[in-house]
């Protein structure tokens, strides 16, 4: 791997604000925020062609990105704060975000002999190279409360012909919806030259939506030692590779139509969605190429957004976490022998089961008996899909053009991790960044039934 050259490291503080008190209060965390302290932060990076106009000078570009990040932090002020913890006498911990304005980490780096094609063209993603574009590696969300590390870290890396803007964001502070909301507003400020961001895009931080459901703060049964040791003793999974699977708009529509036809679904309120049909297609393909025994468990954990499921619904600008991972439990025999529609319908029913009543029950039950999962120890043969094709990934124009690609960092990479994005063409196509064993990926590459469904 080519050596990455560190040019500078600095702290970006939030710009001054009309509200001088907003950097001096705390945000209590909800069950959605608190359930993943043992996992790693969100890591997503955007790839751009190198600017050729007024941004052509690196110093000018980096100074501009720092200045606009400062403006964005004045709007998303919790990200300029720090995760804090109170260790209680009953061996529990209460976490909160201290909005102290301490700032975000900003790293400027370069790799002098690598082009965009070197990173994006290989069929197998060059993991070591891609992972070098992300700051704050191998950290756990909960660790930040004791190390006082930032909730947000940004790395801008120059290539021969490109620029990568990659962010690491603590998952206790935000989910994918909030992550891309921040990215969208920052890029909007950058390309507009510091003009005021429209009020409708401003985040909502209040937790009043959960009043009457849970009492904050919540104490969770977790010790400082367990949080800090979780990263120290974690064993990375070996023999994993990653690649992008791209599905055209037409192929996605075909899979959706096939799934609904097989199940004879005519009620528009129960229609199998494009994503559910595609998840079922991937599930069947991966199960087939993992060569599982028929009676082996073969589960799919689907991350479901809860903003519009709770009543009353959360504002779309709600900043924090509002997701839950729900298992779809089948055997390999069921996945392989049943049709696409049947498997997709099983996913559909689990998603549909998350009614307002079920969401409320989860929050109430979790407050009474908090459980801290560690997805690095998921059962064998489990798939996990995160992110969403609805996120505005390719609208992040910082002032010199839209991104041409997106990749994720090394955080939470497991055998069966599938990250979904909108297609770069923004035409209804869908991309999956797939992390699987080398053997499974090689088998899928030889699987004509699967390969023929991929975009050329």
C-alpha positions in Angstrom: 0.0 0.0 0.0 1.2 3.5 -0.8 2.1 5.5 2.3 -0.3 8.2 3.3 1.3 11.5 4.2 0.0 13.4 7.1 0.1 17.2 6.3 -1.7 18.7 9.3 -4.1 17.9 12.2 -6.2 20.6 13.9 -9.3 21.2 15.9 -12.2 23.1 14.2 -14.4 25.0 16.6 -18.0 26.0 15.9 -18.4 29.5 14.5 -20.0 32.1 16.8 -23.7 31.9 17.2 -26.5 34.3 18.1 -27.4 31.8 20.9 -24.5 32.1 23.3 -25.9 29.5 25.6 -26.2 26.7 23.1 -22.7 25.4 23.7 -23.2 25.1 27.5 -25.9 22.5 27.9 -26.3 18.8 27.8 -28.4 16.4 25.7 -29.6 13.3 27.4 -29.5 10.1 25.4 -32.4 7.8 24.5 -32.5 4.0 24.3 -31.9 4.3 20.6 -28.7 6.4 21.3 -27.5 4.2 24.1 -27.8 0.7 22.7 -24.5 0.6 20.7 -21.6 1.9 23.0 -19.6 -1.3 22.1 -19.8 -0.7 18.4 -17.6 1.5 16.2 -18.6 4.9 14.8 -20.2 5.6 11.5 -17.6 6.0 8.7 -18.5 7.2 5.2 -16.3 8.9 2.6 -17.0 10.7 -0.6 -14.7 10.7 -3.6 -14.4 13.8 -5.9 -12.5 14.7 -8.9 -9.8 17.2 -7.9 -10.9 20.8 -8.4 -9.5 22.7 -11.4 -10.9 26.2 -10.8 -10.7 28.6 -7.9 -10.3 25.6 -5.5 -7.3 24.3 -7.3 -4.8 25.3 -4.7 -4.8 22.8 -1.9 -4.4 25.3 0.9 -7.3 27.3 -0.4 -9.5 24.2 -0.5 -8.6 23.0 2.9 -9.0 26.4 4.5 -12.4 26.7 2.8 -13.5 23.3 4.1 -12.3 24.1 7.6 -14.2 27.4 7.6 -17.4 25.9 6.3 -17.1 23.0 8.7 -17.0 25.6 11.5 -20.2 27.1 10.2 -21.8 23.7 10.0 -20.8 22.9 13.6 -22.5 26.1 14.7 -25.8 24.5 13.4 -25.0 20.9 14.5 -23.5 22.1 17.8 -23.7 18.7 19.7 -21.1 17.4 17.2 -18.7 20.0 18.5 -19.2 18.6 22.0 -18.1 15.5 23.9 -19.7 12.3 25.1 -19.7 12.3 28.9 -20.5 9.6 31.5 -21.5 9.5 35.1 -20.5 6.3 36.9 -23.2 5.5 39.4 -22.7 3.7 42.7 -24.8 0.7 41.5 -22.2 -0.1 38.8 -24.2 1.5 36.0 -23.3 4.4 33.7 -25.4 7.4 32.5 -24.2 8.9 29.2 -25.0 12.3 27.8 -23.6 14.8 25.2 -21.9 17.8 26.8 -22.4 20.6 24.3 -19.2 22.4 25.3 -18.1 23.5 21.8 -14.7 21.7 22.2 -14.7 21.2 18.4 -14.2 18.5 15.8 -10.9 16.9 14.6 -9.8 17.8 11.1 -7.0 15.9 9.3 -5.4 16.9 6.1 -3.5 14.1 4.3 -2.2 13.1 0.9 -1.1 10.0 -1.1 1.2 11.2 -3.8 1.1 8.2 -6.2 -2.5 7.0 -6.1 -5.3 8.0 -8.5 -9.1 7.7 -8.2 -8.9 4.7 -10.6 -6.5 2.9 -8.3 -9.1 3.0 -5.6 -12.4 2.7 -7.5 -11.6 0.5 -10.5 -10.6 -2.8 -8.8 -13.3 -5.4 -8.5 -12.2 -6.2 -5.0 -12.1 -3.0 -2.9 -8.5 -2.3 -1.8 -9.4 -2.2 1.9 -6.1 -1.0 3.4 -6.0 1.9 1.0 -9.7 2.9 1.6 -9.4 2.5 5.4 -6.4 5.0 5.4 -8.8 7.8 4.3 -10.7 7.7 7.6 -9.7 9.3 10.9 -10.1 7.8 14.4 -9.7 4.2 13.5 -10.5 1.2 15.8 -12.4 3.3 18.4 -15.7 2.3 20.1 -18.6 4.7 20.6 -18.6 4.4 24.4 -14.9 5.0 24.7 -15.3 8.6 23.8 -16.8 9.4 27.2 -13.5 8.4 28.9 -10.9 9.4 26.3 -12.7 12.7 25.5 -12.2 12.1 21.9 -14.3 14.2 19.5 -17.8 13.1 18.4 -16.9 14.1 14.8 -13.6 13.7 12.9 -13.0 14.7 9.3 -10.2 13.7 7.0 -9.5 15.3 3.7 -7.1 13.3 1.6 -5.6 14.4 -1.7 -4.9 11.9 -4.5 -3.1 12.6 -7.8 -6.5 13.5 -9.4 -9.0 13.4 -6.6 -10.0 14.5 -3.2 -11.7 12.3 -0.5 -13.8 13.8 2.3 -14.4 11.2 4.9 -16.1 11.5 8.3 -16.1 9.4 11.4 -19.1 10.2 13.6 -19.9 8.7 17.0 -23.0 6.5 16.7 -24.2 7.6 20.2 -24.8 11.0 18.7 -26.3 10.1 15.3 -27.7 7.5 13.0 -27.4 7.4 9.2 -30.2 9.8 8.6 -28.6 12.4 10.9 -25.1 11.7 9.5 -26.2 12.5 6.0 -28.2 15.5 7.2 -25.0 16.9 8.6 -23.1 16.1 5.4 -25.8 17.7 3.3 -25.9 20.9 5.2 -22.1 21.2 5.4 -21.8 20.8 1.6 -24.6 23.3 1.1 -22.8 25.9 3.1 -19.5 25.1 1.3 -21.0 25.5 -2.2 -23.1 28.6 -1.3 -20.1 30.5 0.1 -21.3 30.7 3.7 -24.8 31.8 2.9 -27.4 31.1 5.6 -28.8 27.6 5.4 -32.5 27.4 4.9 -34.4 27.0 8.2 -36.1 23.8 7.1 -32.8 22.0 7.0 -31.8 22.9 10.6 -31.6 19.9 12.9 -33.9 19.3 15.9 -32.1 18.1 19.0 -34.9 18.0 21.7 -35.8 14.7 23.2 -39.3 15.9 24.2 -40.8 13.5 21.7 -40.2 10.7 24.2 -41.8 12.5 27.2 -44.2 10.1 28.7 -42.6 7.1 27.2 -39.1 7.0 28.9 -37.6 9.0 31.7 -34.2 10.4 30.9 -31.4 10.1 31.9 -31.2 6.3 31.7 -28.6 4.3 33.5 -27.2 1.2 31.7 -25.4 -1.8 33.2 -22.0 -1.2 31.8 -18.6 -0.5 33.3 -15.8 1.7 32.2 -13.5 -1.4 32.0 -15.8 -3.3 29.8 -16.2 -0.4 27.4 -12.4 0.2 27.2 -11.5 -3.5 27.0 -14.1 -4.2 24.3 -11.9 -2.6 21.7 -8.6 -3.8 23.2 -9.5 -7.5 23.0 -11.7 -7.6 19.9 -10.4 -10.0 17.3 -10.8 -8.8 13.7 -12.4 -11.2 11.3 -9.9 -12.6 8.8 -10.3 -13.7 5.2 -12.8 -11.0 4.4 -13.1 -9.1 1.1 -15.3 -6.3 -0.2 -16.8 -5.4 -3.5 -19.6 -3.3 -4.9 -22.6 -4.9 -6.4 -24.6 -2.6 -8.6 -28.3 -3.2 -9.7 -29.8 -1.1 -12.4 -33.2 0.6 -12.1 -34.7 -1.9 -14.5 -33.3 -4.9 -12.7 -34.6 -3.5 -9.3 -38.0 -3.0 -10.9 -38.0 -6.6 -12.3 -37.1 -8.1 -8.9 -39.9 -6.1 -7.2 -42.5 -7.1 -9.8 -41.4 -10.8 -9.5 -41.7 -10.8 -5.7 -45.1 -9.2 -5.7 -46.4 -11.4 -8.5 -45.2 -14.6 -6.7 -47.1 -13.5 -3.6 -50.1 -12.2 -5.5 -50.0 -8.9 -3.7 -52.4 -6.3 -5.0 -52.9 -4.3 -1.8 -50.7 -1.2 -2.2 -50.4 -1.0 1.6 -48.7 -4.4 1.7 -46.6 -4.2 -1.4 -43.1 -5.7 -1.2 -40.7 -2.7 -1.7 -37.9 -2.5 -4.2 -35.3 -2.7 -1.3 -37.1 -5.7 0.3 -37.1 -7.6 -3.0 -33.4 -6.8 -3.5 -32.5 -7.9 0.0 -34.2 -11.2 -0.6 -32.4 -11.6 -3.9 -29.0 -11.0 -2.1 -30.0 -13.2 0.8 -30.8 -16.1 -1.6 -27.6 -15.6 -3.6 -25.3 -15.4 -0.6 -26.9 -18.4 1.1 -26.5 -20.4 -2.1 -22.8 -19.5 -2.4 -22.1 -20.0 1.3 -23.1 -23.7 0.7 -24.9 -24.0 4.0 -26.5 -27.1 5.3 -30.2 -27.1 4.8 -31.2 -26.9 8.5 -28.7 -24.3 9.5 -30.0 -21.0 10.8 -29.7 -18.3 8.2 -30.8 -14.9 9.6 -31.1 -11.4 8.2 -30.9 -8.4 10.5 -32.6 -5.5 8.9 -32.1 -2.0 10.3 -35.5 -0.1 10.3 -36.0 3.6 10.7 -38.4 4.6 13.4 -38.9 8.3 12.8 -42.2 7.9 11.1 -43.3 4.8 13.0 -43.5 6.3 16.5 -46.6 8.4 17.3 -46.5 11.3 16.9 -43.8 11.0 14.3 -40.4 12.6 14.9 -39.5 15.6 12.7 -37.5 14.5 9.7 -34.8 16.9 10.9 -34.6 15.1 14.3 -30.9 14.7 15.1 -29.9 11.6 17.0 -30.7 7.9 16.6 -34.1 6.5 15.7 -33.3 3.0 14.3 -33.7 -0.6 15.5 -32.2 -3.8 14.1 -34.9 -6.5 13.7 -34.0 -10.2 12.9 -35.7 -12.1 10.1 -35.2 -15.8 11.2 -35.2 -18.5 8.5 -33.3 -21.7 7.8 -31.0 -22.1 4.8 -33.6 -24.6 3.4 -36.3 -21.9 3.6 -34.2 -19.2 2.0 -33.0 -21.5 -0.8 -36.1 -23.5 -1.6 -38.8 -20.9 -1.3 -39.3 -18.3 -4.0 -38.0 -14.7 -4.1 -41.4 -13.4 -3.2 -41.8 -15.7 -0.1 -38.4 -14.6 1.3 -39.1 -10.9 0.5 -42.5 -11.2 2.2 -40.8 -12.5 5.4 -38.7 -9.4 5.4 -41.8 -7.2 4.7 -43.7 -8.7 7.6 -40.9 -8.0 10.1 -40.7 -4.4 8.9 -44.5 -4.0 9.0 -44.6 -5.4 12.6 -42.9 -2.3 13.8 -46.1 -0.4 14.6 -46.3 2.7 16.8 -47.3 0.4 19.7 -44.3 -1.9 19.2 -41.9 1.0 19.0 -43.3 2.4 22.2 -43.0 -1.0 23.9 -39.4 -1.4 22.8 -38.5 2.0 24.3 -40.3 1.3 27.6 -38.9 -2.2 27.9 -35.4 -1.1 27.1 -35.5 1.6 29.8 -36.5 -1.0 32.4 -34.0 -3.6 31.3 -31.2 -2.2 29.0 -29.5 -4.7 26.8 -26.2 -3.9 25.1 -25.7 -5.9 21.9 -22.3 -6.5 20.3 -22.9 -7.2 16.6 -19.3 -8.4 16.3 -20.7 -11.6 17.9 -23.7 -12.1 15.7 -24.7 -15.7 15.1 -23.0 -17.4 12.2 -24.5 -17.0 8.7 -26.2 -13.7 9.7 -26.5 -10.8 7.2 -26.8 -7.2 8.3 -27.9 -4.4 6.1 -27.3 -0.8 7.1 -27.7 2.6 5.5 -30.4 3.4 2.9 -30.8 4.1 -0.8 -32.9 7.1 0.2 -30.0 9.0 1.8 -28.8 12.0 -0.2 -25.3 10.8 -0.8 -24.6 12.2 -4.3 -26.1 15.7 -3.7 -23.0 16.6 -1.6 -21.5 19.2 -3.9 -19.0 21.2 -1.9 -18.5 23.7 -4.7 -16.6 22.0 -7.4 -18.9 19.1 -8.5 -20.8 16.2 -7.1 -19.1 13.1 -5.7 -18.4 10.2 -8.0 -18.3 7.4 -5.4 -18.9 6.5 -1.8 -17.1 4.0 0.4 -17.2 3.1 4.1 -14.3 2.7 6.5 -13.3 -0.3 8.5 -15.8 0.2 11.4 -18.1 -2.7 12.2 -17.0 -4.8 9.2 -18.1 -8.4 9.6 -18.8 -11.4 7.3 -22.2 -10.5 6.1 -22.2 -6.7 6.4 -24.1 -5.2 3.4 -24.1 -1.4 3.1 -26.7 0.0 0.7 -26.5 3.3 -1.2 -28.3 5.0 -4.0 -26.7 4.4 -7.4 -24.3 7.2 -8.5 -26.4 7.9 -11.6 -29.4 8.8 -9.3 -31.7 7.0 -11.7 -33.2 4.5 -9.3 -30.3 2.1 -9.4 -29.0 0.7 -6.1 -25.5 -0.1 -5.0 -24.4 -2.5 -2.2 -21.0 -2.5 -0.6 -20.7 -6.1 0.4 -18.3 -7.6 3.0 -18.1 -11.4 2.8 -15.6 -14.2 3.1 -13.2 -14.5 0.1 -14.7 -18.0 -0.7 -18.2 -16.6 -0.8 -17.4 -13.7 -3.0 -15.4 -15.9 -5.4 -18.3 -18.3 -5.6 -20.7 -15.5 -6.3 -18.5 -14.3 -9.1 -18.9 -17.7 -10.8 -22.7 -17.8 -10.1 -24.2 -17.0 -13.5 -27.7 -16.8 -12.0 -26.5 -14.0 -9.7 -24.1 -12.3 -12.1 -26.7 -11.8 -14.8 -28.7 -9.6 -12.4 -25.8 -7.1 -11.9 -25.5 -3.8 -13.8 -22.8 -4.0 -16.5 
